[in-house]
């Protein structure tokens, strides 16, 4: 009787530990982007999964009082031209590839350009390494986003 209770407790512990680890290593969730120059928070991106692919939507913008509070993507082309940046889906179609997600694109609303992207969760799920590039991944820029509370 006591042995079966301990066994049940052990199984529950393993299940909860595995679940917590999976949550810590998934890119799904809210991430704070950091400005490369000022090192201040720039936005919050909500990364979500849809039909086995990852997408990222701008959920919040951190703006100075002197800046436009509801900016539009004036440098974007096509359907995104002059659309509000807040609520815009900037990361699309990433597929799981071992311990990273790749094969999708990311839009930089500051310049209206779209890049290939790959992402990987780091630091036990606290950071998201985001690599935007043209052609080969060597020709690009990496940002580290921080998991939002």
N, C-alpha and C positions, 0 to 999 in steps of 0.2 A: 504494500500500500504506500509506504513512505517512498520507496524507490520509484513507483510510478508517478508520484507527485513531483519528485525531483526531475524525472525525465520530461514531464510535461512543462515544467518551469524552464528547463534547458532548451526545449524546442521553441517555446515562446520567446526566450531571450535571443536565440539565433534569428528567428523571423523578424523581430523588431530591429535587431542590429542590421540585418540585411536591408530592410526597408529604409532605415535612416541613412545607410551608406548610399543606397540608390538615389535618394533625394539629394544628398550632398554632392553627387557626381553628375547630376543631370543639369544641362544648361537651361531647362525650362524654369521660368521664374522671372523675377524683376531684378534688373541690373542697372547700377548707376554708372554712367559714362563720365570720364574725367577729361577735362580740357588739357590737351598736350602742352600748351604754353602756360596757362595760369595755374594748372593743377587743381582747379576747383571743379565741383560737380557741374556737369553740363546738361544732362538729361537722365531720365529713367526710361529704360527700354523693357518692355514686357516681351519675353521670349516664350512662345507657345508652340505646341505641336498640333499639326493638322494633317491627317492622312499620311502619317509617317514622315512628314517633313517639318522642319523648324522654320518659324517666321519670327520677326522682331518688329514690334510696333512702338512708336514713341508715345509714352504714357504721360510724361511730365517734362517740362522745360524749366531750367533754372536760369532766369534772366535778370540782369541788372535793371534797376528802376529806369535808367536812361535808354534801355533797349526796347525795341518793339516787343510787346508782350504776347502778341499772337502772330508771329512771323509766318510768311508763306514761302514756298520754295520757288523763288523767282528765277533761279538758275536751272531748275529742272526743265525737262523737255516732255513733250507729249501730254498725256492725261494728268501728269503731276504738276505741270506748269501752273504756278500761282495758287497751288493748293495749300491749305494749312499744314504746317510741319507737325503740329500736335495731332496725334492720331494717325500719322502716316506710317504705313508699313515700309520699313527701310531695309529689312533683311528678309530674303525669300528663298524657299526651296532647298534648304540644307538637308542632306541625308547623312545618316550615321555611317561612319567609316572607321571601324575599330574604336579607338578611344577619342575620336574627334568627329565633328560634323563638317561636311564640305559639299562642294558641288553647287552651291547657291550663289547669290549675289547680295551686295550691300550697297545702299545709296548713301552718299555723303550730301546731305541737304545744303551744306555750305557752298559746294561748288556744282551741285547738280549731276555729278558723275557717278556712274555705277561701276563697281569693282567685283571681281570674284572674291569669295570669302571662305575662310575656314575658321572654326572655333573649337576650343577645348577648355574643359573645366580644369582649374588648377587650385592648389592650396586647400585641398579638402572640400572643395565646393564653394569657397569664398571668393574666388576670382574667375573671370572668364577671359581667356586669351582670344582676341579677335584679330585675325590677320586679313587685311584687305589688299588685293594685288591685281596687277594687270599681267596677263600671260602666265609667267611662272611665279610661284610663291616667293621666290628670292627677290622679286621686284615689287616690293610693297611696303606696307606700314603695319605695325602691330600696336594695338591698344590693349590695356588690361582694364576690364570693367569689374566693378565690385558689387557683390550680391547686395541688393537693397534690403533693408529691414522690413 
